[in-house]
Amino acid sequence: MDTTMKKSGLRQHFLNWYNNTTLIRSDAQIQREKYLFGTLGIEKGPEFNRWALLPAAVLIQLSVGSLYAWSNYNSPLDSLMWGADNFKANPSLAQAPNVFYVAVGFFGLSAATLGPWLERRGPVQALLLGVTLFMLGHIVAAIGAFTQVYALVFIGYGCIAGIGFGLTYISPVSPLQKWFPDRRGLASGFAVAGFGGGTTVASYYISYLITTYGVGYSFLITGITYAGIMYTLIPIFRVPPPGYTVKNIAVDVVKGAEAVVASPVNSPVSSPTREKAEKSEKDVVVIQEDTNIAIKDLFNRRDLLELVTSMDFILMYLMLMANSITGLLIVSRLSNMVQQLFGKPAYEGTTMVAINSLVNMAGRIIFSSMSDIFGRRPMFIFTLTVQIASIYGILASAHQGVYGGFLFCIFCATMCYGAGFGLIPAFLADMFGAKMTGATHGFILTAWSFDGVVGGLIFTAIYNSQIHKIPGTTLVDPASYDVDFYWVSAIVIMGWIVTVLFVRTDLKARFLPLHKGEIIRSRLFGSLFLIGTFGIRRMTKDEEEKEWNEYLIKAQTGQVIVGKLLNGGRPRGVTAGSA
């Protein structure tokens, strides 16, 4: 009995942790936050303007973007730990890239675990915790370098700083999506742009510190200086007051939902319970204001676990995983590849890492801004297509010794990699509402972490088993990378197929209940295809409209609850939105 009760209590605690994403603020706090420094308790001075969040977010992300400059640590750290001559003779001893992968893993774990907490406590508390862990992790890593204990570097930078990286990264994203419901793509791009561009500054900064003071002091100085910058920016962040709208667009609006509510519903059937509707001569149901709330509730659900286990989220998860893996593995090894494949000096490796970070940053801003015009899904299809071509271009250029072609393909892949992170917060806000962005964004970043940890370790293991040098030179044979890039390309191709065929963005494809035997559906060339035990069936436009109108009418009269038809209706499928 006691064991059962404990399990039940733990389960309830787990559900409460993830499903409770409500931020509670007093009227006095909301009033104070009208002022720029209101989060510090100051009710005077300049008033807060949402545009102040953009440069603040960029600077925060520039600081945590130092994670992408890790490749500058690879050779110096391994040389310090194993001895320079020993490591040069035995490059398979390398462990430094694995520190990066561990940091990526804890980055995603913290984002997924603490995303709901961020929504409950607000960005100020989240940033305070994240920045503090970022600084402490660097200090522990510095101690590990000073004492030549690799485990402390893994614990400090990989675990503690990794958690700080993750929480600090997602903290600016959520408030920006809430303050800019009219420009989600732009806000999304700026919210994460600095993370991609942070390597530009950090590459030279870290390289200079390593050369001048050594690896240990580089960790120490980097952690303290970046933390100091971020601490000064924290008071700017906050979330909008209740009822906040821009151009009549509310914070928690799933893309397309407002159009459904504002439009009349053509009803092919009569309903005896239609007490809150008015019927015209053309048998049109006009949804009244109070029933609009019920209709919106179909699209603006609050159950986080329901969202992250829905088919929509799972497909987007696979899409982001495929879009991230190439750029992530390149970023962590670029400096090494430039030196080992083409014989370039260390300073050029640092320069290429810096340029690559600018490309990463540009991809985040350019593609996310374009997505406000062309849509999020088309942008993802484009980025995945370019990455497939880039992978084989990288291999061909490396084998032929064409340095310029190699860099061009690297930069193309990196720009598309950055684009994915600029696009995904806005895409999540479109699909699930901006109020859930902090939590859903945290969860979906585990796709990136999975790439970094599992993909990175596999990549390293295969590379170490394949590595061999070109006879008579100190250069690594490009063939050492062939197997790795082949399996990476297979994952990107899988993501392209998923995005083109199965990622749905229109409400009908997402919310119409499943048919009997249906497994998944695809919107292709404007038509909805149902795939299941019955094979593949194309729905006609008339069938779509009829089922959609029936669905909305039943929602209006309270006969639809999370995708099931009540009052004698046969359950048509699983939770609404998961199909």
C-alpha positions in Angstrom: 0.0 0.0 0.0 2.8 2.4 1.0 4.7 1.6 -2.2 1.6 2.2 -4.3 0.9 5.5 -2.6 4.5 6.6 -3.1 4.4 5.8 -6.8 1.1 7.6 -7.1 2.6 10.6 -5.3 5.7 10.7 -7.5 3.5 10.4 -10.6 1.3 13.3 -9.5 4.4 15.4 -8.6 5.8 14.7 -12.1 2.5 15.7 -13.8 2.2 18.8 -11.7 5.8 19.8 -12.5 5.2 19.6 -16.3 1.6 20.6 -16.5 1.7 23.7 -14.2 3.1 26.5 -16.4 1.2 29.4 -14.9 3.2 32.5 -13.8 1.5 34.2 -10.8 2.3 37.9 -10.3 0.8 40.4 -8.0 -0.9 43.6 -9.4 1.9 45.6 -7.8 4.5 43.5 -9.7 2.7 43.9 -13.0 2.5 47.6 -12.4 6.2 47.9 -11.6 7.2 45.9 -14.7 5.8 48.8 -16.9 9.1 50.5 -16.1 12.4 49.4 -17.6 14.0 48.6 -14.2 10.8 47.5 -12.6 12.0 44.0 -12.0 14.5 45.6 -9.6 11.6 47.1 -7.7 12.1 50.6 -9.2 8.8 52.2 -10.2 10.4 55.3 -11.8 12.6 56.0 -14.8 12.0 55.1 -18.4 9.1 52.9 -19.4 9.7 49.4 -20.7 9.5 48.9 -24.4 9.4 45.5 -25.9 12.1 46.3 -28.5 14.6 46.6 -25.6 14.4 42.8 -25.3 16.0 42.2 -28.8 19.5 43.6 -28.1 19.4 42.2 -24.5 18.6 38.8 -25.9 21.4 39.0 -28.5 24.0 39.9 -25.8 22.8 37.1 -23.5 23.1 34.6 -26.3 26.4 35.9 -27.5 27.7 35.0 -24.0 26.4 31.5 -23.9 27.3 31.1 -27.5 30.9 30.6 -26.3 29.9 26.9 -26.2 30.3 26.8 -30.0 33.9 27.9 -29.6 34.8 24.7 -27.8 36.8 23.4 -30.7 39.5 25.9 -29.7 40.0 23.9 -26.5 40.3 20.5 -28.2 44.0 20.2 -29.0 45.3 22.4 -26.1 43.2 20.6 -23.5 44.2 17.1 -24.7 47.8 18.2 -25.0 47.7 19.4 -21.4 46.1 16.2 -20.1 48.1 13.6 -22.1 51.3 15.5 -22.8 51.9 17.3 -26.1 54.2 14.7 -27.7 52.2 11.7 -26.5 48.9 13.2 -27.9 50.5 14.2 -31.2 51.7 10.6 -31.6 48.4 9.2 -30.5 45.5 11.4 -31.7 43.0 8.7 -30.8 43.5 9.6 -27.1 41.4 12.7 -27.7 38.7 13.2 -25.1 38.1 17.0 -25.4 35.4 16.7 -28.1 33.5 14.4 -25.6 33.4 17.2 -23.1 31.5 19.3 -25.7 29.0 16.4 -26.3 28.4 16.0 -22.5 27.7 19.7 -22.3 25.3 19.5 -25.2 23.5 16.6 -23.4 23.1 18.5 -20.2 22.1 21.5 -22.2 19.1 19.7 -23.6 18.3 17.8 -20.3 18.1 21.1 -18.4 16.1 22.8 -21.0 13.5 20.0 -21.0 13.4 19.7 -17.3 13.4 23.3 -16.3 11.3 24.7 -19.2 8.0 24.4 -17.1 9.8 26.0 -14.1 10.9 28.9 -16.3 7.2 29.5 -17.3 6.2 29.4 -13.6 8.9 31.6 -12.2 9.6 33.9 -15.0 12.7 34.8 -17.0 14.5 36.7 -14.3 14.8 33.9 -11.8 15.6 31.4 -14.6 18.4 33.6 -15.9 19.8 34.1 -12.4 20.1 30.4 -11.9 21.3 29.7 -15.4 24.1 32.3 -15.4 25.3 31.3 -11.9 25.6 27.6 -13.0 27.4 28.8 -16.1 30.0 30.6 -14.0 30.4 27.8 -11.4 30.9 25.2 -14.1 33.7 27.2 -15.7 35.4 27.6 -12.3 35.2 23.8 -11.7 36.6 23.1 -15.2 39.5 25.5 -14.5 40.3 23.6 -11.3 40.3 20.4 -13.4 42.7 22.0 -15.9 45.0 23.2 -13.1 45.1 19.8 -11.4 45.1 17.9 -14.7 42.0 15.9 -13.6 39.9 15.3 -16.7 36.9 14.2 -14.6 36.6 17.7 -13.1 36.5 19.2 -16.6 33.7 16.9 -17.6 31.8 17.6 -14.3 32.4 21.4 -14.4 32.0 22.3 -18.1 30.1 19.3 -19.3 27.5 18.9 -16.4 27.3 22.1 -14.4 28.0 24.6 -17.1 26.0 22.5 -19.5 22.9 23.0 -17.3 23.6 26.7 -17.2 24.0 26.9 -20.9 20.6 25.2 -21.4 18.6 27.2 -18.9 20.2 30.5 -20.0 19.6 29.7 -23.7 15.8 29.1 -23.4 15.1 32.0 -20.9 15.1 34.9 -23.4 13.2 32.9 -26.1 10.0 32.5 -24.2 9.4 36.2 -23.3 10.2 37.3 -26.8 7.6 35.0 -28.3 5.1 36.4 -25.9 6.0 40.1 -26.5 6.0 39.7 -30.4 2.9 37.6 -31.4 2.8 39.6 -34.6 6.4 38.9 -35.5 7.2 35.5 -34.2 9.8 34.7 -36.8 11.8 37.9 -36.2 11.6 37.5 -32.4 12.6 33.9 -32.7 15.6 34.7 -34.8 16.9 37.5 -32.6 16.2 35.5 -29.4 18.8 32.8 -30.5 20.9 34.7 -33.0 23.6 35.6 -30.6 24.1 32.0 -29.6 25.3 31.3 -33.2 27.4 34.4 -33.4 28.9 34.1 -30.0 31.7 32.0 -31.4 33.0 34.9 -33.4 34.1 36.7 -30.3 34.7 33.7 -28.1 37.0 32.0 -30.7 39.6 34.8 -30.6 39.0 35.5 -26.9 39.5 31.9 -25.8 42.3 31.3 -28.2 44.1 34.4 -26.9 43.6 33.4 -23.2 44.8 29.9 -23.9 47.9 31.1 -25.7 48.7 33.8 -23.1 47.6 32.3 -19.8 46.9 28.6 -20.4 43.8 26.4 -20.5 42.9 26.7 -16.8 42.9 30.5 -16.7 41.0 30.6 -20.0 38.1 28.7 -18.3 38.2 30.9 -15.2 38.4 34.3 -17.0 35.8 33.3 -19.6 33.3 32.1 -17.1 33.5 35.2 -14.8 33.6 37.8 -17.6 30.6 36.4 -19.5 28.6 35.9 -16.3 29.2 39.5 -15.4 27.9 40.7 -18.7 24.8 38.5 -18.4 24.0 39.5 -14.8 23.7 43.2 -15.9 21.1 42.3 -18.6 18.8 40.1 -16.5 16.6 43.0 -15.1 15.4 43.8 -18.7 13.5 40.5 -19.1 9.9 40.0 -18.2 6.7 38.6 -19.7 3.7 40.7 -20.9 0.8 41.7 -18.6 -2.4 39.6 -18.8 -4.6 40.3 -21.8 -1.6 41.6 -23.9 -2.3 41.9 -27.6 -0.6 43.4 -30.7 -2.7 44.2 -33.7 -5.5 42.2 -32.1 -3.2 39.1 -32.0 -3.1 37.6 -28.5 -0.1 35.8 -27.0 -1.6 32.4 -26.9 -2.9 32.0 -30.4 -2.3 28.8 -32.5 -1.8 29.9 -36.1 -5.1 29.7 -38.0 -7.3 29.5 -34.9 -8.4 33.1 -35.1 -9.5 32.7 -38.7 -11.7 29.7 -37.7 -13.3 31.6 -34.8 -13.9 34.7 -36.9 -15.5 32.8 -39.8 -19.0 31.3 -40.0 -19.3 27.5 -39.9 -21.4 25.9 -42.7 -23.5 23.3 -41.0 -24.8 20.4 -43.0 -26.7 19.1 -40.0 -29.0 20.5 -37.4 -28.3 20.3 -33.7 -31.0 20.4 -31.1 -28.5 21.7 -28.5 -27.4 24.7 -30.5 -28.6 27.2 -27.9 -25.7 29.6 -28.4 -25.9 29.7 -32.2 -28.0 31.6 -34.7 -29.2 29.9 -37.9 -29.6 32.0 -41.1 -31.5 31.1 -44.2 -28.4 29.5 -45.7 -28.0 27.2 -42.6 -24.9 29.0 -41.4 -23.9 28.7 -37.8 -22.4 31.9 -36.5 -20.2 31.2 -33.5 -20.9 33.7 -30.8 -18.3 35.3 -28.4 -18.8 32.9 -25.5 -18.7 29.8 -27.7 -15.6 31.2 -29.4 -13.8 30.5 -26.1 -14.8 26.8 -26.4 -13.6 26.7 -30.0 -10.3 28.2 -29.1 -9.8 25.7 -26.3 -9.6 23.0 -28.9 -6.4 24.6 -30.2 -5.0 26.3 -27.1 -4.6 23.3 -24.8 -2.6 23.7 -21.6 -1.5 20.1 -20.9 2.2 20.1 -21.7 2.6 16.3 -21.6 -0.3 16.0 -24.1 1.5 18.4 -26.4 5.0 16.8 -26.3 3.5 13.3 -26.9 1.3 14.4 -29.8 2.1 13.3 -33.3 2.7 17.0 -34.3 5.4 17.4 -31.7 7.1 14.0 -32.4 7.3 14.8 -36.2 8.8 18.3 -35.4 11.2 16.6 -33.0 12.5 14.3 -35.8 12.6 17.3 -38.2 14.8 19.3 -35.8 17.0 16.3 -35.0 17.8 15.9 -38.7 18.3 19.6 -39.3 20.8 19.8 -36.4 23.1 16.8 -36.7 25.3 18.0 -39.6 26.0 21.4 -38.3 26.5 20.3 -34.7 29.1 17.8 -35.6 30.9 20.2 -37.9 30.9 23.0 -35.4 32.7 20.9 -32.8 35.4 19.7 -35.2 35.9 22.5 -37.7 39.2 23.8 -36.3 40.6 20.3 -36.3 39.4 19.6 -39.8 40.9 22.7 -41.3 44.3 21.9 -39.7 44.3 18.1 -40.2 42.7 17.8 -43.7 44.3 20.8 -45.3 47.4 21.5 -43.2 46.4 25.0 -42.2 47.9 26.7 -39.1 46.0 26.9 -35.8 45.2 30.6 -36.2 43.4 29.9 -39.5 41.3 27.2 -37.7 40.3 29.8 -35.2 39.5 32.3 -38.0 37.3 29.7 -39.8 35.4 28.9 -36.5 34.8 32.6 -36.0 33.5 33.1 -39.6 31.4 30.0 -39.3 29.7 31.4 -36.2 28.8 34.6 -38.2 27.2 32.3 -40.8 25.4 30.4 -38.1 24.1 33.8 -36.7 23.0 35.0 -40.1 21.1 31.8 -40.7 19.1 32.3 -37.5 18.0 35.8 -38.4 17.6 35.6 -42.2 15.6 32.4 -42.3 13.4 33.1 -39.3 12.5 36.5 -40.7 11.8 35.1 -44.1 9.5 32.5 -42.4 7.1 35.3 -41.4 6.5 35.6 -45.2 7.0 32.1 -46.6 6.1 29.9 -43.6 8.2 27.8 -41.2 7.8 24.4 -42.8 8.9 25.6 -46.3 12.0 27.0 -44.7 12.8 23.7 -43.0 12.3 21.8 -46.3 14.8 24.2 -47.9 17.4 24.0 -45.2 17.3 20.2 -45.1 17.7 20.1 -48.9 20.7 22.3 -48.8 22.3 20.2 -46.0 22.0 17.0 -48.0 23.8 18.6 -50.9 26.4 20.1 -48.6 27.4 16.9 -46.9 28.4 15.3 -50.2 30.0 18.6 -51.3 32.1 18.6 -48.1 33.3 15.0 -48.8 34.1 15.6 -52.5 36.0 18.8 -51.7 38.0 17.2 -49.0 39.0 14.3 -51.2 39.9 16.6 -54.1 41.8 19.0 -51.8 39.6 22.0 -52.8 39.8 24.2 -49.7 37.5 26.9 -51.0 34.8 24.4 -52.0 35.1 22.7 -48.6 34.5 26.0 -46.8 31.6 26.9 -49.0 29.8 23.7 -48.3 30.6 23.9 -44.6 29.2 27.4 -44.4 26.0 26.4 -46.3 25.4 23.5 -43.9 26.1 25.8 -40.9 23.7 28.5 -42.1 21.0 26.0 -42.5 21.8 24.5 -39.1 21.5 27.9 -37.5 18.3 28.5 -39.4 16.7 25.6 -37.7 17.2 27.1 -34.2 15.9 30.5 -35.4 12.8 28.9 -36.9 11.8 26.4 -34.2 10.6 28.7 -31.4 8.2 30.5 -33.8 7.1 27.2 -35.3 6.3 25.9 -31.8 4.4 29.1 -31.0 2.4 28.7 -34.2 1.5 25.1 -33.4 0.9 25.2 -29.7 0.7 28.9 -28.6 3.3 31.2 -27.3 2.4 30.6 -23.6 3.9 27.1 -24.0 7.0 28.1 -25.9 9.4 28.0 -22.9 8.3 24.5 -22.0 7.9 23.0 -25.5 11.2 24.7 -26.7 13.0 23.1 -23.8 11.7 19.7 -24.7 12.4 19.9 -28.4 16.0 20.9 -27.7 16.7 17.4 -26.4 16.7 16.5 -30.1 19.8 18.6 -30.5 21.2 17.1 -27.3 20.6 13.6 -28.6 22.5 14.5 -31.8 25.4 15.9 -29.7 25.6 13.1 -27.2 24.6 9.9 -29.1 25.5 11.2 -32.5 28.7 12.8 -31.3 30.0 9.8 -29.5 29.2 7.5 -32.5 30.9 10.0 -34.8 34.0 10.1 -32.6 34.1 6.3 -32.1 33.9 5.7 -35.9 36.4 8.4 -36.7 38.9 7.0 -34.2 38.5 3.6 -35.7 38.9 4.9 -39.3 41.5 7.6 -38.8 44.7 7.2 -40.8 47.2 9.7 -42.3 48.2 10.2 -45.8 51.5 8.4 -46.3 54.5 10.7 -46.1 52.5 13.6 -44.6 51.1 14.7 -41.3 47.6 15.2 -42.9 44.6 13.0 -42.0 43.2 11.1 -45.0 39.7 12.5 -45.8 38.5 8.9 -46.1 38.6 8.9 -42.3 35.4 10.9 -42.4 33.5 8.9 -45.1 31.6 6.5 -43.0 30.5 9.2 -40.5 29.2 11.5 -43.2 27.3 8.7 -44.9 25.3 7.8 -41.8 24.7 11.5 -41.0 23.4 12.1 -44.5 20.9 9.2 -44.1 19.5 10.9 -41.0 19.1 14.2 -42.8 17.4 12.5 -45.7 15.0 10.8 -43.2 14.2 14.3 -41.8 13.6 15.7 -45.2 11.0 12.9 -45.9 9.3 13.4 -42.6 9.1 17.2 -43.1 7.9 17.0 -46.7 5.3 14.3 -46.2 4.1 14.3 -42.6 4.7 17.6 -40.7 1.3 19.2 -40.8 0.6 22.9 -40.3 -3.0 23.4 -41.2 -5.7 22.9 -38.6 -7.8 20.4 -40.5 -4.9 18.0 -41.0 -3.9 18.5 -37.3 -7.2 18.4 -35.5 -9.6 16.3 -37.5 -10.1 13.1 -35.5 -8.5 9.9 -36.9 -10.6 7.6 -39.0 -10.9 3.9 -38.1 -7.6 2.2 -38.9 -5.8 5.4 -39.7 -2.1 5.6 -38.5 -0.9 8.9 -39.9 -1.9 11.5 -42.5 -0.1 13.7 -45.1 -0.9 17.0 -46.7 0.6 16.8 -50.2 -0.2 19.2 -53.1 -3.1 20.6 -51.2 -4.8 17.2 -50.7 -5.1 15.3 -47.4 -4.0 11.6 -47.7 -4.9 9.1 -44.9 -2.5 6.2 -44.3 -3.5 3.2 -42.3 -4.5 -0.4 -42.3 -6.8 0.4 -45.2 -3.9 1.5 -47.3 -3.7 5.1 -48.6 -6.8 7.1 -49.2 -7.2 10.7 -50.5 -9.9 12.8 -48.9 -11.9 15.0 -51.3 -12.2 18.7 -50.5 -16.0 18.2 -49.9 -15.2 15.4 -47.4 -12.7 17.6 -45.6 -15.1 20.5 -45.4 -18.0 18.4 -44.2 -16.0 16.7 -41.4 -14.5 20.0 -40.4 -17.8 21.7 -40.1 -19.2 18.8 -38.1 -16.2 18.9 -35.8 -16.6 22.7 -35.1 -20.3 22.4 -34.6 -19.9 19.6 -32.1 -17.2 21.6 -30.4 -19.6 24.6 -30.2 -22.3 22.6 -28.6 -19.9 20.8 -26.2 -20.0 17.4 -27.9 -16.3 17.3 -28.6 -13.8 16.9 -25.8 -10.2 16.4 -26.8 -11.0 14.7 -30.1 -13.9 12.5 -29.0 -17.5 12.8 -30.1 -20.0 12.6 -27.2 -23.8 12.3 -27.0 -23.9 9.0 -28.8 -21.1 9.8 -31.2 -18.5 7.1 -31.9 -15.0 8.0 -30.6 -13.1 8.9 -33.8 -9.6 8.8 -32.7 -7.0 9.9 -30.2 -6.4 13.2 -28.5 -7.3 16.1 -30.8 -4.1 17.6 -32.2 -2.2 14.4 -32.0 -3.4 13.3 -35.4 
